[in-house]
Amino acid sequence: MSATIKITVKYFASIREAIGVSSESILLDSMQAMSVMALRDVLIAKGAPYADALARGKSIRTALNQVMCDESASLADGSEVAFFPPVTGG
């Protein structure tokens, strides 16, 4: 029997607009999503609008516990993951 972990997921800018929520808590089987990449795949598998907003091939930045990370970053119970589009300054 595997344990579950609770992850807080936050969405920003165009991703938030596409999905329709700014944040949500997700319970995952600890064997299902142990990295940011695996979490993204779980969200994409939920179908539209997640699949469209988080599709592979789209340039998306990620942060784990408010620190920029790549998708290989490991998740733990209570982690906060943020997804946002690249931002340019002007």
C-alpha positions in Angstrom: 0.0 0.0 0.0 1.5 3.3 -1.0 1.3 6.5 0.9 -0.3 9.7 -0.5 1.3 13.1 -0.5 -0.5 16.4 -0.6 0.9 19.0 -3.1 -0.2 22.6 -3.5 -0.1 23.7 -7.1 -0.2 27.3 -8.1 -0.8 28.6 -11.6 0.2 32.1 -12.9 -0.6 34.5 -15.8 -1.8 32.8 -19.0 -1.7 29.3 -17.4 -4.0 30.5 -14.6 -6.3 32.0 -17.1 -6.4 28.8 -19.2 -7.0 26.5 -16.3 -9.4 28.8 -14.5 -8.0 28.5 -10.9 -5.0 30.1 -9.3 -4.2 27.2 -7.0 -5.4 23.8 -5.9 -4.4 21.0 -3.5 -3.8 17.6 -5.1 -3.4 14.3 -3.4 -1.1 12.0 -5.2 0.1 8.5 -4.7 3.7 9.0 -3.6 4.8 6.5 -6.3 2.8 8.4 -8.9 4.6 11.8 -8.8 7.9 12.1 -7.2 9.2 14.9 -9.4 7.9 18.1 -10.9 8.0 16.4 -14.3 5.8 13.6 -13.1 3.3 16.0 -11.5 3.1 17.9 -14.8 2.3 14.6 -16.6 -0.4 13.8 -14.0 -2.0 17.2 -14.6 -1.8 16.9 -18.4 -3.5 13.5 -18.1 -6.5 15.2 -16.5 -7.4 16.5 -20.0 -8.5 19.9 -21.0 -7.9 22.6 -19.9 -4.8 21.2 -18.1 -3.5 19.3 -21.2 -3.6 22.5 -23.3 -2.1 24.9 -20.7 0.7 22.5 -19.6 1.4 20.6 -22.9 4.8 19.3 -23.5 6.6 21.5 -26.0 5.3 24.7 -24.3 7.8 26.8 -22.6 6.8 26.7 -18.9 8.8 27.8 -15.9 8.5 26.0 -12.6 9.3 26.7 -8.9 9.4 24.3 -6.0 8.7 25.9 -2.6 9.2 29.3 -4.1 12.6 28.5 -5.6 13.1 28.2 -9.4 13.7 24.6 -10.4 13.8 22.3 -13.4 11.4 19.4 -13.8 13.7 16.9 -12.2 13.2 18.5 -8.7 11.9 16.0 -6.2 8.5 16.4 -4.5 7.7 15.7 -0.9 4.5 15.9 1.2 3.6 19.5 1.6 5.5 20.8 -1.4 4.3 23.8 -3.3 4.8 23.8 -7.1 4.2 26.8 -9.3 3.8 26.8 -13.0 4.1 30.0 -15.0 5.0 31.2 -18.5 8.4 32.7 -19.2 8.4 36.4 -18.4 10.3 39.1 -20.2 11.1 42.5 -18.8 11.0 45.8 -20.5 
